[in-house]
C-alpha cells in the first residue's frame, strides 16, 4: 500500500473541502472592480478593462490545480489518479503564467498611453498616476497570490503522486517555463490558447526568442521572482496551516 508523504496529503486534502481560495477570488475580483469603476468616475474614461480580463485569466490556474487535487484524492486506482494529475498539471502549466503576467501591465502606467486624464477638477495628472500605480499593484498582487496558491495545490498533488523529490523536481522546470511564457505573452503577444491553436508558430517564435539575451534575462528574472515568492509562500503555509480548507 502506497504511503503518501504527510506534507503532500495536507496540501491535497485542502482541495477536498469547499475551497476558501474561491471565496478569496470572488471577493478580490469584486473589490478590484470597484477600484476600476472609481477610476472611471475620476477620469471619465474606461481604460482598465484589460486588468479585469487578466485577473480572470489569473484565476484559471486555481481551477485546474483544485480539479487535479480533487480527482487525485477521489481516485483510489493509481493509474487513474496519475492520469488526472498529469493532465491537470499540464493544463495548469499552460495557464499559470497568466497570474504573474499582470506585473507586466505596469508598462501601461509607465507609457501612460490611452489612460486618459483626470475629469475631476480636484485631481491632477500626478494624482491619477499614483492612483494607477496603486490600482495596478493591487491587481498584480492578487493575480500573483492566486498563482502562488494554485502552485501550492498543484505542488502537493505532484508530491502525493510521485513523492517529495519528484514534486520539487517538476516544479523547477515549470517555474522556468513560466518566466519564459510571460516574455512570450508580453513581447510576442502569445496567450495560453495560442500554444494550442498555433503550436508551430508558437514553437518557432520560442526558438527565435531563446537566441535573444535580453529575452533570457527577462525570463530568468521573472523565474527567480516566482521561485523566491513561492518558497516564502510554501514555508509560511507549511507552518500556518491549510489554504483551501475551512
C-alpha positions in Angstrom: 0.0 0.0 0.0 1.3 3.4 -1.0 2.1 5.7 1.9 1.7 9.3 0.8 4.1 12.0 2.2 2.3 13.7 5.1 3.0 17.2 3.7 1.6 16.3 0.3 -1.6 14.9 2.0 -2.1 18.1 3.9 -1.7 20.1 0.7 -4.1 17.9 -1.3 -6.7 17.3 1.3 -7.4 21.0 1.3 -9.0 20.8 -2.1 -11.5 18.2 -0.9 -13.3 20.8 1.1 -15.1 23.9 -0.2 -12.0 26.0 -1.1 -11.6 29.3 0.6 -9.4 30.4 -2.3 -12.6 30.6 -4.5 -14.2 32.9 -2.0 -11.0 35.0 -1.9 -11.0 35.1 -5.7 -14.6 36.3 -5.9 -14.1 39.0 -3.2 -10.9 40.2 -4.7 -12.4 40.4 -8.2 -15.4 42.4 -6.8 -13.2 44.8 -4.8 -10.9 45.5 -7.7 -13.8 46.0 -10.0 -14.9 48.8 -7.6 -11.5 50.4 -8.0 -11.8 50.3 -11.8 -15.2 51.9 -11.5 -13.8 54.6 -9.3 -11.1 55.3 -11.8 -13.8 55.7 -14.5 -15.6 58.2 -12.3 -12.5 60.4 -11.7 -11.1 60.1 -15.3 -14.3 59.9 -17.3 -12.7 57.1 -19.4 -12.9 53.3 -19.1 -9.4 52.1 -20.0 -8.7 49.4 -17.4 -10.8 46.6 -18.8 -7.6 44.6 -19.6 -6.8 44.4 -15.9 -10.1 42.7 -15.2 -9.7 40.3 -18.0 -6.1 39.4 -17.0 -7.2 38.9 -13.4 -9.9 36.5 -14.6 -7.2 34.6 -16.6 -5.0 34.5 -13.4 -7.8 32.7 -11.6 -7.9 29.8 -14.2 -4.8 28.0 -12.8 -6.6 27.8 -9.4 -9.4 25.9 -11.1 -7.1 23.4 -12.8 -5.0 22.9 -9.6 -8.1 22.3 -7.5 -9.6 19.9 -10.1 -6.4 18.0 -10.2 -6.2 17.7 -6.4 -9.8 16.6 -6.1 -9.6 14.0 -8.8 -6.4 12.5 -7.4 -7.9 12.4 -3.9 -11.1 10.7 -5.2 -9.4 8.0 -7.4 -8.2 5.1 -5.3 -6.8 3.4 -8.5 -3.3 4.8 -9.0 -3.4 4.8 -12.8 -6.5 7.0 -12.9 -5.1 9.3 -10.3 -1.8 9.7 -12.2 -3.7 10.3 -15.5 -5.9 13.0 -13.9 -2.9 14.5 -12.1 -0.7 14.7 -15.1 -3.4 16.1 -17.4 -4.3 18.8 -14.8 -0.6 19.6 -14.3 -0.1 20.4 -18.0 -3.3 22.4 -18.2 -2.3 24.3 -15.0 1.2 24.9 -16.5 -0.4 26.2 -19.7 -2.4 28.9 -17.9 -0.2 29.6 -14.8 2.0 32.4 -16.5 -1.2 34.5 -16.7 -1.0 35.1 -13.0 2.4 36.8 -12.6 1.9 38.3 -16.1 -0.2 41.0 -14.6 3.0 42.6 -13.3 3.9 43.5 -16.9 0.8 45.6 -17.2 2.8 48.3 -15.4 4.1 49.1 -18.8 0.8 51.0 -19.4 1.4 53.1 -16.4 4.9 53.9 -17.5 3.9 54.8 -21.0 0.7 56.5 -19.9 -0.9 55.6 -23.3 -4.6 55.5 -23.6 -5.2 56.1 -19.9 -6.9 59.5 -20.1 -6.6 62.5 -17.9 -8.5 63.4 -14.7 -12.1 64.6 -15.3 -12.4 65.7 -11.6 -11.4 69.3 -11.1 -9.8 68.4 -7.7 -7.4 65.9 -9.2 -4.4 66.5 -11.4 -2.4 64.1 -13.6 0.1 63.2 -10.9 -2.8 62.2 -8.6 -4.2 60.0 -11.3 -0.7 58.5 -11.9 -0.5 57.5 -8.2 -4.0 56.0 -8.3 -2.9 54.0 -11.4 0.2 52.7 -9.6 -1.9 51.5 -6.6 -4.6 50.1 -8.9 -2.0 48.1 -11.0 -0.2 47.0 -7.9 -3.4 45.7 -6.4 -4.2 43.7 -9.5 -0.6 42.4 -9.7 -0.6 41.3 -6.1 -3.9 39.5 -6.2 -3.1 37.8 -9.5 0.3 36.7 -8.3 -1.2 35.4 -5.0 -3.7 33.3 -6.9 -0.9 31.9 -9.0 1.1 31.0 -5.9 -2.0 29.4 -4.3 -2.5 27.3 -7.4 1.2 26.3 -7.5 0.9 25.2 -3.8 -2.0 23.0 -4.5 -0.5 21.5 -7.7 2.8 21.0 -5.9 1.0 19.0 -3.3 -0.7 16.9 -5.9 2.6 16.1 -7.6 4.2 15.2 -4.3 1.3 12.9 -3.5 1.6 11.1 -6.8 5.3 10.9 -7.3 7.0 11.7 -4.0 8.7 14.7 -2.4 11.8 14.8 -4.6 9.8 14.4 -7.9 7.3 17.1 -6.7 10.1 19.7 -6.4 11.8 18.4 -9.5 8.6 19.0 -11.6 8.2 22.5 -10.1 11.6 23.7 -11.1 11.2 23.5 -14.9 7.6 24.7 -14.5 8.9 27.9 -12.9 11.5 28.4 -15.6 8.9 27.8 -18.4 6.6 30.3 -16.7 9.2 33.0 -16.8 9.7 32.4 -20.5 5.9 32.2 -21.0 5.5 35.7 -19.5 8.0 37.1 -22.0 6.2 35.4 -24.9 2.9 36.9 -23.7 4.2 40.4 -23.3 6.6 40.8 -26.2 5.5 38.2 -28.8 1.8 38.6 -27.8 1.1 34.9 -27.5 -1.5 33.8 -25.0 -2.2 30.4 -23.5 -4.7 29.5 -26.2 -2.2 30.2 -29.0 0.0 27.4 -27.7 -2.8 25.1 -28.6 -4.3 26.8 -31.7 -0.9 27.8 -33.2 1.6 25.4 -31.8 4.0 25.5 -34.8 4.1 29.3 -34.9 4.5 29.5 -31.1 7.3 26.9 -31.2 9.2 28.8 -33.9 8.8 32.1 -32.1 10.0 30.5 -28.9 13.2 29.2 -30.6 13.9 32.6 -32.0 13.3 34.3 -28.7 15.8 31.9 -26.9 18.5 33.4 -29.0 17.9 36.8 -27.6 20.0 37.6 -24.4 17.5 40.3 -23.3 14.7 37.8 -23.5 16.6 35.2 -21.5 17.4 37.8 -18.8 13.8 38.9 -18.6 12.6 35.3 -18.3 15.2 34.3 -15.7 14.4 37.4 -13.7 10.7 36.5 -13.6 11.5 32.9 -12.9 13.7 33.9 -9.9 10.9 36.2 -8.6 8.4 33.4 -8.9 10.7 30.9 -7.2 11.6 33.2 -4.4 8.0 34.2 -3.6 6.7 30.6 -3.9 9.4 29.4 -1.4 8.3 32.1 1.0 4.6 31.2 0.4 5.3 27.5 0.8 7.2 27.9 4.1 4.5 30.2 5.5 1.7 27.8 4.5 3.6 24.8 5.9 3.8 26.4 9.3 0.4 28.1 9.5 -2.0 25.5 8.2 -4.4 25.0 5.3 -5.1 27.4 2.5 -8.3 26.0 1.0 -9.8 24.2 4.0 -12.2 25.8 6.4 
